[in-house]
């Protein structure tokens, strides 16, 4: 088993949380911080960060006890000036992502519809439906041209790539089922996806016009478990695997494993990766220099 790798540079975004009783007697969280972009309550996660430094934030809604219901998030758009009013403000959704190099946002609704919102500030805009029966996580290439995800019902989860501008969705590698946790490369040249067509989960590399190829890796290599898509930087995948965030080079070598971290998100300038860490009263965000997770000569500590 790979254990935690101690990062060489770690910037802790300041975060303070306190709880007070409201007039009805229930507990309400009050979060204060020097930088409003770091405001995170224990049940909040950062889904995406735009190039302008704005955030899509989801408040996790507890599912019914002993239920396999979907993970729902109450969605907010957070800026330096506070919460922004937009089409899906406060709605319960499954996921949301900024579309690079555009002002559009992709939203995966609680009805499993993938919707493109071109003018989010128009609160009455319904958006354009790209696909239905969609499962996250959503992964978008760096040019904002394609999004990949899975679609269907278990055990027939299928890898799909959609052209965002035209809303045209095409199944990739139809025989590769069930598939989950897809990641598109920044240049959209290929998709890495976990699948188990023969009963054993493994990474597969999928390229348009070619048969999918199993990525031969050491048997102990951790596989993505979601719920967010992997971050791809410096030919390295950074993703959540159970109770850790791991980084795996495209050469097949494990770079790092940070236990107790989750949900990696690329920072606005692309130089750091934000990692979530659940604590008693808060969910802290750690900003780690990307070189810490992509170095080809890591020190892995138990």
WOUR-V641138 format. One record per residue. N is the residue number from 1. PHI is phi as a letter, one per 20 degrees, with the letter a starting at -180 (* if undefined). Layout:
n = {N | N}
phi = {PHI | PHI}
This chain:
n = {1 | 2 | 3 | 4 | 5 | 6 | 7 | 8 | 9 | 10 | 11 | 12 | 13 | 14 | 15 | 16 | 17 | 18 | 19 | 20 | 21 | 22 | 23 | 24 | 25 | 26 | 27 | 28 | 29 | 30 | 31 | 32 | 33 | 34 | 35 | 36 | 37 | 38 | 39 | 40 | 41 | 42 | 43 | 44 | 45 | 46 | 47 | 48 | 49 | 50 | 51 | 52 | 53 | 54 | 55 | 56 | 57 | 58 | 59 | 60 | 61 | 62 | 63 | 64 | 65 | 66 | 67 | 68 | 69 | 70 | 71 | 72 | 73 | 74 | 75 | 76 | 77 | 78 | 79 | 80 | 81 | 82 | 83 | 84 | 85 | 86 | 87 | 88 | 89 | 90 | 91 | 92 | 93 | 94 | 95 | 96 | 97 | 98 | 99 | 100 | 101 | 102 | 103 | 104 | 105 | 106 | 107 | 108 | 109 | 110 | 111 | 112 | 113 | 114 | 115 | 116 | 117 | 118 | 119 | 120 | 121 | 122 | 123 | 124 | 125 | 126 | 127 | 128 | 129 | 130 | 131 | 132 | 133 | 134 | 135 | 136 | 137 | 138 | 139 | 140 | 141 | 142 | 143 | 144 | 145 | 146 | 147 | 148 | 149 | 150 | 151 | 152 | 153 | 154 | 155 | 156 | 157 | 158 | 159 | 160 | 161 | 162 | 163 | 164 | 165 | 166 | 167 | 168 | 169 | 170 | 171 | 172 | 173 | 174 | 175 | 176 | 177 | 178 | 179 | 180 | 181 | 182 | 183 | 184 | 185 | 186 | 187 | 188 | 189 | 190 | 191 | 192 | 193 | 194 | 195 | 196 | 197 | 198 | 199 | 200 | 201 | 202 | 203 | 204 | 205 | 206 | 207 | 208 | 209 | 210 | 211 | 212 | 213 | 214 | 215 | 216 | 217 | 218 | 219 | 220 | 221 | 222 | 223 | 224 | 225 | 226 | 227 | 228 | 229 | 230 | 231 | 232 | 233 | 234 | 235 | 236 | 237 | 238 | 239 | 240 | 241 | 242 | 243 | 244 | 245 | 246 | 247 | 248 | 249 | 250 | 251 | 252 | 253 | 254 | 255 | 256 | 257 | 258 | 259 | 260 | 261 | 262 | 263 | 264 | 265 | 266 | 267 | 268 | 269 | 270 | 271 | 272 | 273 | 274 | 275 | 276 | 277 | 278 | 279 | 280 | 281 | 282 | 283 | 284 | 285 | 286 | 287 | 288 | 289 | 290 | 291 | 292 | 293 | 294 | 295 | 296 | 297 | 298 | 299 | 300 | 301 | 302}
phi = {* | e | d | f | d | f | f | e | c | c | d | e | f | f | b | c | c | c | c | c | e | e | g | e | n | e | e | d | e | c | d | c | a | f | d | f | f | e | f | c | e | f | d | d | c | e | e | a | c | e | f | e | n | e | c | e | c | d | e | f | e | g | f | g | g | l | c | d | f | f | f | e | c | e | e | c | d | d | c | f | e | p | e | e | f | b | g | d | g | n | f | e | c | e | a | b | b | f | e | g | m | b | e | e | c | e | c | d | f | f | e | m | e | e | c | d | d | f | c | g | f | e | f | e | f | e | n | d | f | e | a | c | l | e | d | f | e | e | c | c | f | f | e | m | e | c | c | d | a | d | b | o | c | f | e | d | g | c | f | c | c | d | e | f | f | e | l | d | d | c | f | d | l | g | e | e | c | f | c | b | l | f | c | e | f | g | e | m | f | b | c | d | b | e | b | c | f | d | o | d | f | b | f | c | d | c | c | f | n | c | f | f | d | f | e | f | c | g | f | e | f | f | d | f | c | m | e | e | f | f | e | d | b | l | l | c | e | d | b | e | c | l | e | b | d | d | c | c | f | f | e | n | e | f | e | a | b | d | f | m | d | b | l | f | c | f | f | g | e | m | e | c | c | e | c | e | c | f | c | g | d | b | d | e | d | d | e | d | g | f | f | f | e | d | g | e | c | f | d | e | d | e}
